[in-house]
Amino acid sequence: MGEPVTTADLCDRFGADAKVCRAPLQSYGGRRAAWGVIECVQCLEDAALLRQLLSQPGEGRILVVDGGGSTNVAIFGENMAQLAIDRGWKGLVIHGAVRDVERLQALDLAVLALGHAPRRGGKSGGGQRGVPVRFGDVVFTPGCLVCLDGDGVVVLSRDLNAFPFAPPLIGQIE
């Protein structure tokens, strides 16, 4: 295998078809780069639906969470991170807040989020799963590819002619 393929490489190769998320996300997980098929959940200040989804087999997917951009409470932390790892998720991109920051850094999971907060989110189960979500000038659609590393987050559509070749290229970043 050659040099790892980065989000910058994907932007160079796919041009405008590589959609770049402009949200000011920070890395919190121990894994610094990941790629996978997108799964989505929308849950404002509530972690119950997120936990339910992470309890299902991840199959190497990346969960994109639209937490409404709220950093009032954390909707993801160490316990859910361990659940995600145990169920085979590669990472999460969270438009919201996390907690247990030091512990997340020790886990082999990519976690990007807007910020962190010590207080936990609710448990009512509100929200939606499997729906496209939008933040950072990008639409994240279930089934598309997402790649994340120190340079940012890039989404590749399933409609790209080169899509069948993208997973092996992106897979080199592991």
N, C-alpha and C positions, 0 to 999 in steps of 0.2 A: 504494500500500500504506500502511496506517495505521501506528500504533505497533507495535513488535515485541510479540509475545505471549511472555510469560514463564512460568516454572513457577508463579509466584504466580497469574497469570491463569488457568492451567489448573486450579489448585486451586479458584479462585473459581468457574469455570464448571462443573467436573465434580464438585465436592464430594468425598465419600468414594470416588467411583470413580477419582479421581486418587490413586494410591498413591505416597506419599512415602518415599524411601529415607532411613533414619535413620543410616546408616553415616557416620562422620566423614571423608568424602572431601575431598581437597584437589585443586585444579586445578593441573596441570602443563603442559598443552599451550598453544600459542599461540592457539588458537581458544577463546574463552570460553563460547560457547553453541552447541548443536547439537541436532538431533532426528533420529530415524530409526527404522527397524524394527529390533527387537532380534534379534541372533544371540548365542548363548551358548557358552561353553566353561568347563570345570572342569579346573583343572590346579594341583596343589599343588607349589609350588617347582620347577616344570618348565616351560620355555618352548617346547619343541619342537612340541607340538600347537598352541599359540598362533601360532607362526610359520607353521606349515602352513596354518592357517585364514586368516591375514592375506595369504598368497600368492594366495588366490583372490579373484575380483572382489568388492569390497565393496558395489557398487551403492548407495552412500549409507547403508549400514546402520551401526548402532552395535554394537560388540562388547562384551558384558558378560562379564567374566572373574571367575570365582570362584576366587581363589588361596588359599582357605581362611583369609583374613585374615592370612596370614604376611607379616611384614616382615623376615624373616631374609635373604632374597635377592630380587633384582629379577627379575621375569618379563617385563619390557618395558623397552625403551630406545630410543635414537636410531635404530639401524638398523631395528628393527621398525616404528618410527613412520614412517620414510621409505617402507618397504614398504607400510604401510597407506595412506598418502597416494597413492602410485603406483597402487595397486589400487582406489582409490575408496571407502575407508572414511571415514566422517565423524568417528568418535571411538571412545573406549574408556572403559568404567567398570570399574575394576580393584579387586577386593577383595583387595588385595595390594600389592606394592611395585614401583616403577619405578626407573630410574637414568638418568644423563645429563640431569639436571634442567635445567640451563641450556640445553642444546641442544633439549630438548623444547619449552621456552618459545618458541623461535624458529620452530617449525613450525606450519603451518596444520592442526592436528588438535586436537580436544578430547580431553583425557586427564584423567580423574579417578582418583585412587588413594588408598589408605589412607596411604601413606608412601613413603619412598625408601630405597634401600640400594645400596652400591657393588658388592657381589658379585652375579654373574649366577646365574640359576637353572640347573637341570639341563637335559639334552638327551635324556632317555630316551624321551620321547613319551607319558608316562603322562597319563591324564585322559580326559575325555569331551567330545564336542561335540554341539550340537543338543539339549541337555537343559535343562529349566528349572533355574535356580539361585536360591538364596535367601540374602540377607544384608541387613542393615539393615532388618529387618521387612518386606521386600518380596520377592515371587517375580517374577523376571524370566523371562518365557516367550518363546521364539523366536516371532517374528511379531507380537508386541505392539509398541506404540510407546513410546519413551522420549524424554524431553526433559531437557536439562541446561543449567544456567546458574549464575550466581553464587549463586543462592538454594538450589540443590540439584538433585536428580534426581527426576523424576516419571514414573511408568509409567501408561500408559493401555491398558486391555484392548481387544482386538479386539471384545469383546462389547458395547461401548457403542453405543447407537443413534446417537450423534453421531460415531462413528469415521470415517465418510467425510468429515466436515467438519474433522477434526482436522489432517490433514497440511497443508492450505493455511494454517490458523491458525498452526500451529507453524512452518511454513516461513518465516514473516515474521521469525523471529529471526536469520536468516542475514544 
